[in-house]
Amino acid sequence: MNRREVLCGLPAGALLGGLLPGAVAAEEKAAPSKGRPRLKIADITTILTAPNKIRLVVVKVTTSEPGLYGLGCATFTQRAYTVQTAVEKYLKPLLIGRDPDEIEDIWQSSYVSSYWRNGPVLFNAMSGVDMALWDIKGKRAGMPVYQLLGGKCRFAAELYRHVRGNDVKEVEDGVRKALADGYRHVRVQVAIPGQATYGAAASIEEPKAPAVSEPTHPEYVWEPAKYVRAVPKLFEHLRSTVGDDVELLHDVHERISPSQAIQLCKDLEKYRLFFLEDPLSPEDKDHFAHLRAQTSIPLAMGELFNTQQEYLPLIAGRLIDFIRIHISQIGGLSMARKVAALCEFFGVKTAWHGPGDVSPVGHAAGLHLELASHNFGIHEGSLFSPDTRAVFPGCPEVKNGYLYANDSPGFGIDIDEKLAAKFPFPDSPTFDHRWGGTRRRDGTVIRP
């Protein structure tokens, strides 16, 4: 009897339970190691800095390979110290010693580690770690992160500039300046006389003390009716003076009722906006079905969303045209790339939230995803101040209305920690003291 006949005569259980385990074990033991040596997370730290008077939180993940580390954005500027605590007191003990290549598993285990899931503090902390791990992976591979995500779909990301003014003429002048600087997309906001209007001319200087605004003594007053009458007049002026070649955007910032949002959209349709942002508050998101049925104006939504339960119905229902999620607020690049892929299947474009309180690291991470995403829509532009550029060498470059990534491995951006320390957080309260202080004439708090 030959060897084949012996093996054929053995029960299957003998093959699987007896011969194969030993053979597999021997094969595994004899198999040579492949790829780069296994790494471990050696340390996780937070860097707090405010080079442009804006509180930024950056996470640095250091590995067991000397000199190899990654950076991630964890900026929740209104609650920066709570994010620092979440990173250093909770995620760091959980993740020290882990393999930094296991990005997805680290995200999933961190997500459930506190049992109570989601929320901007946990997700920003997770984002800092998550982006840093992608940065490390790119550096190990010797590639920009966009290559790991599938490679470039475009040479750069189109930007939109913010323009605001005390009246329509000031806004017009700002739009003309943006066009002269090479921008083709401009977000426009105008002040409403006598009102605390979002996005209108304001100083970057923070209040010296918490804003006092009580229901019986409202200080920052805003009324929606006057606003919804004023905005169409702004766009009428701009289209008649600047023309049709510029793409115009506007941010309602969720301050009006669903019925007012419907009327505003109808009034603005003829001015052909690139998009109208946040016409409804997150609490009123179910009204998007009614809004979508009554207007063709492109709708953008999402900067206050945290979880899939908030944005998935709007995407799957094709109720919005642009997703405006704040990448660090949903847990970082790992979740954002899933959202981008989901949006592609439903005809939704990406327009990640990118104001000044997104660090240059966060802008770089978003940019790498945008370069590799077919359904990219627009990047919210932010010209980095000289101090910010000095603290963060390798900032993305703005040229002719586009944002360019450099081709260095990882995100291509670094941080000068000694210089960052020279820009500590201001002692004054954060600007979020104003959010809960804007009220109707009768003292009722409005959503910001």
N, C-alpha and C positions, 0 to 999 in steps of 0.2 A: 504493500500500500504506500503510495507516495504522499508527500506533504500536503498537497492540495486535497487529496481524499480524506486525510486525517482532519483537516480543518473543516471541510464540508460536513463531516460527521459529527462535529461538536455542536452542542446546543448553543443557541444564540446568547444565552445568559453567560455561558462560560467565556465566550469571546469578549462580551462587553464588560463583564464583571471581573474576569481574571486576566486574560492576556492583554487587552487593549489599555487598561489603566497604566500598567507597568511600561508598556511600549510608549504610550503618550508621555509619561513622566520622563522616561529616558530621553525621548526626542526633545522635550522641552529643556532638559538639563544640558543636553549637548548643543542646543541651538545657540549660535553666536549672538551676542547683543547687537542690535542695529540702531542706527540713528544717533542722536546726541545723547550724552549721559543724562541720567535722571536728575532733575533739580528738586529743591525744596524751597518753600517760602521761609525765609529767615527772619524777616521783620516786616511790619506794616506800620507806617506812621502817617500822621496828617500834617499838612503844612497850611497854616492860616496866613493869608496875606491880603493886603488891600492897596495895590499900587495905584489904582484909579479911584480910591475912596469907596470901592465896592468890595464887600467881604467875599473872598474866594476861599474855597476849601479844596485842596488837592491831596490825593492819597498817593503815597509812594510805597510800592511793594518791592522789597529787596529779596534777592534770591541767594542761594548757596554758592552760586558762581560769582566770584569777585568782580565787581563793577557792573553786574547785570541787574537792572531794576526797571520798573515800569511806573508810569504816572497815569492817574485817572482823575476825572472831575467828580467831586462830590458836593458841589456848591448848592446849598439850600441857604441862600444868603440871609433870609429872615430868621433862621434857626441854626446858624453855623455851629455853635458850640454843642448842640445836641447831636449833630451829625458826627462831630469829632468824638464825642463820648461813645456813640454807637460803633464807630470804627475801632477805637482803641480799647474799649472795655469789653466789647462783645464779639465783633468779627475777628479781631486779631487773635485772641486765645483759641478761637474755633479753627483758624486757618494756618497758624504757624506749623510748619512741618509738612503741609500739603504740597502736592506736585502742582506747580503753576500752569502746567500744560492742560490740566483737567478743568478747563474754564467752565464748561457747561455744568459739570457736576458740582463745582464750587458754587455756581450761581444757585442751583436748585437746593443744595443743602443749606446755604445761607438764607434762602427764602423761607424755609420752614423752621429755621433754628430757633426763632423766638416764639414759635407756635402761632401767635397772632401775626398774621401776614399783612403785607403791603403798608402803604403810608409813605409820605415823602421823606421822613427821617431814615427809615430802614432802607428804602430804595436808593436814596442818594449815597448812603454808606456803601451799599452793595455796588453801586455804579462806580465809585472810586476804585474799588478792588477790581471789578470786572474790566474796566477800561485799562487799568494797569496791567492786567494779565494779557490782554490783547497786544498791548505795547511790547511786553516781554516776548510774546510769541513772534511778533514781527521782527524784533531785534535778533532773536535766535535764528530765524529763517533768513536773516539778511535781506528782508523785503519790507516795503511799506505795507501797512495793514490792508490798504485797498487791494493789493495783490492777493492776500489771503481770502478776501471776500469775493474774488472772481475777476479782478482786474478792472481797468477803467472802461466806463461807458462814455466818458466825456473828458475833455482836457482840463476843465475847471468847473466850479459851481457858480452859477449866476446868483448875484446878490440883489437884495433890495435895501435901499437906504431909508432911514427915518427922516422925515421932514415935518416940522411943526411950526406954528406961528400964532401970533395973537389975533391975526385977521387973515382974510383970504389972500390979500396982496403979499403978506409976509410968506405965506405958504407957497404962493406962485413963485416968488423969488427963490425960495429954497429948492423947488422942483427944477427951476432953470439951472441952478448951481449944480444939482445932482446930475442933470443931463450933460452939463459941460465937463463934469468929472468922469463921464463915461458910463454912468448908470442908465439902465433902461427900465428899471422897476423902482417905484418910489411909494412908500407908505406915507399918507398925508393925514395930519391931525390938526384941528384948529381949536383955539380957545373959544369958549362960550362966555361972553361977558357976564361977570358976576357969579360965575360958577367954578367949582373945583373940578375942572375938566381933565379926564385922563389923556395923557400923551401930549398935552399942550405945553407951551413954554414953561419950563421949570428949571430950577437950579439943581445941580448935583449936590450942593451943600445939604447936609442932613440937619434935621431939627436939633437944637441944643438940649431939648427936653422932650419927653413924650407929649405928643399932641393931646390937648385936653378937648374932648368933644363929647358932651353929654346930651342925652335926649332932650333935656330942657334948655340946653344952651348949645345948639349946633353951630360949629365954627366953619367946617368945610361942607358947604351946601352944594348939592347937585340935583337938578330936576331933569328927568328924561324928555319931557315934551318939547322943551326949548331946543334940546340937542337934536332930536329927530327931525325938527324943522330946519335946523341950521346945516346939517351935513349935506343934503342934496344941493344947497346953494353953493357950498364949497366946490363940489364936483362940477356944477354948472359953470362956475367961474374958471376952473382949471381947464376944462375941455374947450371953452371959448377962447382962452388966452394961450395955453400951452399946446393944445391940439390933441390929436388922437394917437400919435406915435409912441407916447410914453405909457407904460403900464402902471396904473394907479391902484393902490391898496388902501384899506382903512380897517382900523381895529375898533370895534364897538366896545370891547372889553366887558361884555356881559351885563351892561348896566340898564337894560331896558326889558320891558315885558315881552312875552311871545307875540302878542298882537301888534305891539309897536315894531317889533323886529320884522314881521311880515310886511307892514306898511313901508318901513324904511327900505327893505329890499325892492319892493315894487317901485318906489320913487327913484332908486339908484340904478335900476336896470339899464336905462337908456344911456348911462355914462360908461358902460362896459368896463367895470372893474376887473382887475386881475383876480382878486378875491376880497371878500368881506369876512373879517375875522371875528370870532366869538360873538355872533349876534345873539346868542342865548347863553345863559349860565349853565354849568354842568348839572345843576339840579333840575333844569328845564329841558334836558337833552331829548326827552321823548317828543318834544314839540318839533324836532327837526323833520319829522315825517310830514307835518302840516306845512312847515316852511318850504321844504323841498317841492311840495306839490304846487306851490303858488308862485315860485320864482325860478328864473334861470340863472340868477347871479351865482357865480362860483363861491362856495362856502368853505371856510377854514375853521377848524375847531380842534381843541385838545390840550392846550398848554397846562391845564389844571388836572388832567387825568392822571391816575396812578395805575389802575389795573385794567385787565382785559375786559372786565364786565362793563367798564365805562365806554371804551372806544370800539369794541368789537361790533355792537349793534349798528353804530353809525357807518362803519366801513362795510360790513356785510349787507346792509340795507341800501348802500349807495346813496346815503343821505348827505354826505359831504364830498368835497372835491379835493381838499388838502388836509392832511393830518398834521397838527401843530404840536405834537407831543414834545415835552421837555425831556430829552433823552435820559438825563441823570435821574429824573423823577419816576421813571419806569424800571430802573435797575441797571441802566448802562447799555453798552453796545450790543450785548448778546440778545437782549429783548428787543432793542430797536431794529436789528436786522430781521427779526421774525416779523415785526410789525410792517416793515417795508415790503417784505415778500408777500405778506397777506394783502396789503393795499394794492399791489400790482394786479392781483387777480380780480379786483373789484373796481379798477379804474380810478383809484385814489392816488394822488401824488404826495410826495413828502415835502414838508416845509417845517422842519424841526424848529422848535422854539429856541431862539438864539440871541437873547438880549445881552446887555453888558454884564449881568451877573451869571453868565456862563463863562467859565474860565477859558483861556486860550487852549488848554488841553481838551476841554469839552467841545470847543469849536473844531479843533483838529479831528477829534474822533468822529463827530458828525460829518465833517467834510469827507473823510475816507469812506464812510458808508454811502454818501451821496455820489461819489465818483464811481462806485461799483453798483449803484442801483439804477435800473432802467427807468423806473417811475419817479425819478427825482423831479421836484417842481421848482423850488427856489430856496435859497439860504438867507436867513435873516442876518444881514450884514452887521458887522461891528468892527469899526476901525480901532485897532489896539493903540492905546496911548504910548508915547515913548517910554514911560516908566514900566508899563505892562510888558512891552516888547523886551525891555532889558531884563526883567525878572524871568521871562519865558523865552529864551533863545529858540529860534526855529518856528516862531508864530507863522501861521498861514499868511500868504501875501495877497494883498488886494491890488488888482490891476484892471483898469478899464471896466469896472463893474463886475469882475469875476474874483472868486477866491481860489487861490492856487495852493496845493499841498506841495511840500518839498519831497524829494524821493529818498530821503534818509530812511533807514529801517525803523519799524514801529510807526508811531505817529509823527516822528520827525521833530518832536518838540521836547525841550528840557526845562529845568527850573534851576535858577541860581538861588540856592537856599539862603546864603548869606545876604544877598541883596533883598530877597523876599522878607527877611526878618527886619529890614529897615522900613518896611511898610506895614506896621501892625494894624490890627483892627482899630478903628476910631473908638473913643470912649463914649461917644454920643450914642443914643438909641438908634436902631436901624429904622429905615424908612417905612417899615411895615406898621409902625404905630399909626400911620395915616390910613392904612387899609380899613381898619375897623372904626375910623373916625369920620368918614364921609357919609353925610346924611341928607335926607330930604328936608325940605323946609320945616316940616312938622317934627323933625328929630329922629325919624326912622332911619336906621342904618341901612345902607345899600350894599349890595355885593360889589366888590371892587372891579 
